[in-house]
Amino acid sequence: MASTLLDERQLRAALARDKYDRREFRITDSALAGFDWLVASPQGIFAVSKEHAKTVSHGWFFGLWRDGDTLYLFENCAHRNHAEAMGRLVRITIVDGHLTAPLVLANGLDNNCHQVALIDGLVCVVDTANQAIRRFTTDGTPVDVRHPLPPIQDTGDSITDYHHINAIAKIGQRIAIMLHNGRLPPPATSELAWLDATWTLSERQKLPGHSCHDIVEDGNGVLWHCDSMAGDLIGSDGTRIHISDDLMTRGIAFSDDAILIGTSTFGPRHLRHKLRGAVVVLDRSFARQTVIDLPGAPTDIIAL
C-alpha cells in the first residue's frame, strides 16, 4: 500500500510539473449545469450541487474567485516540493454553463499562496509565506507587491511575527486580511487586519477564534469567518454556529437560499494533500440540510 501511495503521489507531481512547464490547464469536465458551487482543494476543483459533486479539474488548489463569468484561481504545481516556486494564477471563463478558455496569467509564485480576490480592478494573490499581497492586472501583468505587516523577524532559533495571512476581502472602503496566528505562541487568537485605501494598516481586531479562515459578507452586513479548530462559524454580530465536533471548518459561500461550509479532518501539513473532506449545506437560517463527501479537503468555495 505504501508504494502505491508513493507512486500516486509521484505521478500527480509529475503531471503537475508537465502542466506547469507547458503553461497548460486541463479541465476534465466543463459542464456546470445543475451545480451551485465550485470548491477548491488539494485534490482538485469540484462542482457541487445540493445532492452530489464531481471533479472538474485535477490539481492542488487554494484561492478561487468569481467576477461575473470570469474565474481566478491559484494552483500549486510543486505540491510538496519546497525547493521551487511553481505557484500560478489562472483565469477561466464561463460560457453557456461551461468552463472554457483557461489561461495561465502568472507563473513562479510561492507555492503556499492562499486566497485570490479582485479588488479595485486588480487581481490580489495572498502570498502567505512572504506575508504579502501580490497584485496583477486582469491579464496577468504584475503591478506591485504590498506588505501590510512588518517583515518577518528570523532570529536564527525561531521566526517571530509570522501571522500566516490566508484570506482577503474588500469591505466597504477598507481591505480586511485574516491573520491566522496559528504559529504564534498560545493563546494567540486570530485577528482581522484592516487596511485603508493606501494599503496601510489602520487597525488590528481580535477575533473570538483560533486558526481562523475566510472573510465573507452575507449580504446583511455581517462578516463570517471559520473558527476552524472549533469546527464553528463566527459572525461579526456575535453569532456562533457550530458545524462539527471533530472536523475543522474552512470555506464559506452564501447563495440566495443556501450556505455552503467546507469541513475536513486535520493533520500534519505534509499529509494534508491526502485528507478527505465534505461540504455542509445549510439553509439561510443555518439549519443543516445535507452533507456531501468530497475526495479532498476544501480550501475555498464560490457560489455559481
N, C-alpha and C positions, 0 to 999 in steps of 0.2 A: 504494500500500500504506500509506503514512504517513497519508493522510487516512482510510483505512478503519479503522486502529488508533485514530486520534483520535476518529472517530465512535463506535466501540465503547466507548471509554473514557468519552466524554461521555454516551452512553446509559446505561451502567452507573451513572455518578454520578447522573444524573437519576432513574433508577429507585430508587436507594438513598435519595435525598433524599425522594422521594414516599413511600416506605415509612416513613421516619423521621417525616415530618410527620403521617402518618395513624396512627402507632403501630401499624402492621401488620407482620406477619411471614409471609412466604409459604413454605409447604412445597410443593415441586414434586413430590415422590414420597415418600409417607409410609411405605411398606411396608419393614419391616426383616427380614422372614423370609428366612433363608438368609445373612444378613450377620453378621459377627463384630465389626466395629469401626466407629466413626464418626471421621472425620478432618476437622479444621477447616483452612481455607486461605483465602488472599485471593481465590480463585475459587469459593468455596462450601464446603458441607459434603458430604462423600462418605460413603456407606455402602460398606464394603469387606468382601469375603469372601477366602478363600484363593485364589480364582480370578479375581475381577473386582471392579469398582467401579462405582458410579453416583452421580449428583448427587441429593441430597435437598433442598437449599436453595441458592439463589444468594445471593451476598453476600461480604463481606470479614470473615473471622472469625479470632479469636485463641483465647481461652480456651474450654475445653469440659470440663464436669464432670458426672459421673453420680452421683446419690444415689438408689439403688433405681430406681424408674420415673420419676424426675424428672431432667431435664437443665437445666443452667445454662450459658449461653454469653455471650461478649462479641462484639458486632458493631460494626465501624467503618463508619458510614454516610456519613462525609465523604470517604472514600478519601484522595486526596492533597490535599484542601483543608484546610490547616492553620489557616485563619482562624476556623473554627467548631468547637466541641466537639459532635460528633454521635455519640459512642460510646453504646452502650446495653447493658444487661443484660437478657437474655431467658430466660424459663423455658418449657420444653416438657415435656409428659407423654407417656410411652409407655403406650399402652393396646392390648392384644391385638396386640402386634407392630407397632403403627403410631405414628408421631409425631403427636400431637394437641395441641389447645388451646394454641397458642403465645401467650405473654403478655409484653408489654414491662413489665419491672419498674422500670427506671430509665433515664432519658434524660439527655443533657447531660454524659456522661462524656468524659474526654480520649480522643481518637481512638487514641492509642498505648497504651491499656491492653493487658495481656497475659493471663496466666492467671487462671482463676477457680477457687475451691475452697470447699467447705463445711467450715468449721472451728468447732467448738463451737456448732453450730446457726445460724451466721451465714454469709452468702454474702460471701466476701472477693474483691475485684477488685484485681489488681495494677496500680496506676496508675504505670506505668513512668516516664513523663516527669516526674512530680512526686515520684518516689521515695517513694511512699506506698502504703498498703493501705486501700482504701475498703470499709467493712463495711455490709451490709444485712441486714434480716430476710428470710426466705424469701418474703415478699410484696412486697419491694422498698422497705420503709421504711428510710431512711438511719439508721444507728446512730452511726457515728463514722468518723474518718479517723486511721489510725495512721501515725506517722512513725518507723520503726525506725532510720533513719540520720539524721545531721545534715543540715540544709538544704544544698542545692547552693550553692556559692560562685561567683557571677558576678563575675569580676574586670574585666570590660569587654573584655579581649582574649580570654579563654577562660573556660570553665566547668570548675572542678575538682571532684573528689569526686562525679562523676556515675557511678553504678555500673550503670545500666541493669538494674534488677531485672526479671526476666522469669518467675520461677516461684516457687511457694509450696506447702508441704505441711506437715501436722502429723505429726511423727514422735515417737511416744511422748507425753511430756508437753511437748515443745518444738515450736516452729514453725521451719521452715527456709525461708529465701528465697535464691534464686540471684542472686548478684552477677555479672553477665556480664562487666563490667570491660573490654569491648572498646574503649571510648573513652578509657581511661586510657593514659598513656604506656607503651610496651612496656618491659620484657617482662611486663606485668601478667597474671597468671593469674586465672581465675575463682575465686570463693570461695562457700562457704556461710556465710550469717549466721544464727546460732542465736539465737532469741528465747525468753525464758521466758514463763510463763503471763500475765504483765502486758504482754507485747509489748515488753519491754525487751531490748536487745541484750546478750547474755551472752558470745558467742564468735564470732570470725571464723575460719573454717577454709579454708585454701588448698586448691585442687583442682589435680590434675595435668593441667590442660587450659585451653584458651583459648576465649573467646566461648561458654561452655557454656550449655546449656538443660536444663530438666527436672529434677525431683526425684521419683523413682518407686521405691517399695519393692517388692521382688519376692516377698514372702511368706516369704522365708527370712532376713530381717533385713539384706539387702544393699540399699543405696541405689544407684540407677543414674542417670547423667547422660549427656547427649550432649556429648562433646568435639567441638563442631560443626565447627570449622575443620579438624580432623584426620580427620573422617569416621569417628569412633570412638564406642563406648560405654565409659564408665569406671565401675567399681564401687567401692564403699567398702571392699571387701576386697582391692583392688589389681588386680583383673582388668581387662584392657583387651581389647575386642572390636573388630576393625577391620571396618567396614562398606563403605567406599568410598574409592577413591583420589582421586576427582575431584568428589565430591558432599559437601555438608555434611549432618550429621545433626541432626534436630530432631523431637521427638515420640517417646515410648516408651509402649507399653501391654502389660502382661502378661495373658494369659488362661491357662486351665488347661493347654493343650497347645501354646501358641504365643506368640511375641513379635512385635509389630509395631513397626517402626522407620521413621520418616519420613526421606526424603532429598530434596535439591533442589540445583539449581545455585545459585551465589552471585553476586549482582550488586549494583549501587548501589541504595540504598533507594527511589529514585524509579522504579525499573524492576521492583521485586520482585513487584508485583502481576501481572506478565506471565510470571513464571518458572513453568515446569512442574516437576513433582516425581514422586516414586514412593514406594511403601512396600515395605519388605523384610520378608518373612515368615520368621522363624526358628523352629526348634523350641526346646524348653526347655533344650536343651544348646547353644544358639546356633549350630546348623548351619543354613545357608541352605536354605530350601525353594523360595521363588519371589519374583519381583519384579512388582509391579503398577503400571503407569504411571498417573499422575493428571494432570489438566489444571491443577493448582495446586500450589504448594509447601506441604507440611504445616506447620502451626504448633502443633497439639496433637492428641492421639489419646486416645480412650477405648475400652475394651472393652465390648461389649454383653452 
